[in-house]
């Protein structure tokens, strides 16, 4: 018995020692890393309205394709789409010969607390689409919405079907009343209006705490334990720091928009029940005529796959629809090595 105990003790001692060595190597790599260059989102600003900027990534080559507008969420920054030269959804799509326009919603302050969904979808997004059409040789655009940006894109395409040629939704929630939608349940139990009344806007730090609470072990202890294994060299260390920088770079949400999105979309299940309004017009997903590619992660802890898949039943039966489930989480679905090639090829095939 004593020999078994000694053997186990030796085994765990060696494992702990090796783990400590790996951590020391990772810390050494991090300590020698030069300051990160702000290389993300270097593009021409072609439209500015209040805090919003429309960024243009000019196409590579002379291929004639309709422009693609990427609409990201108000939460977090769109830098995740151009994180690094070898981790950039924007650059991957640009390399296919497409004009890419990316919406940067900016950092709302107290002056923006009265901005609502009418402003973001009915004004800003509408102005963006018109601007891109005016700059191109096409009378329609392709539109890709990610997460909350997918909700905005669906709403816009339903209200302006003549302006959207093809539509891509990526990790986009649709039905908020499905089983296992923890984020939706938390929003339903939270008095967003009270928070906005206290702060003016919904603090980005508060939103980060909510996301961390959804996977406390994976985003806390497990993440820290895996630090030494994820950092092997300068390249992996830089990627780690860029991800950490992005995770903690959370803009506040404009107060009115935060309340309206919580009440209309999450608590009211507005896209499914038809109670989502923009400029007093009801968003009816059956009005969408654009062929849709719906991409989602089967391991997504923020947006359950079944919530995204509800889009198929919500649109008109004659609207062209296809799904792409990916073995990944919310962010990994479009930046992880094992999914990026599949995602780019699927988007390219859909838009061609």
ABEGO torsion letter per residue (X at the ends): XAAAAAAAAAAAAAAAAAAAAAAAAAAAAAAABBBBBBABGBBBBABBBEABBBBBBBBBEABBBBBBBBBBBABEBAAAABABAABBAAAAAAAAGBBBBBBBAEBBBAAAAABBAAAAAAAAAAAAAAAAAAABABABBBBBBBEAAAAAAAAAAAABAAABABBBBBGBBABAABBGBAAAAAAAABBAAAAAAAAGBBBAAAAAAAAAAABAAAABAAAAAAAAAABABAAAAAAAAAAAAAAABBBBBBAAAAAAAAAAAAAAGAAAAGABBBGGBBBBAAABABBBBBBBBAABAABBAAAAAAAAAABBAABBBBBBBBBBBAAAAAABAAAAAAAAAAAAAAAX
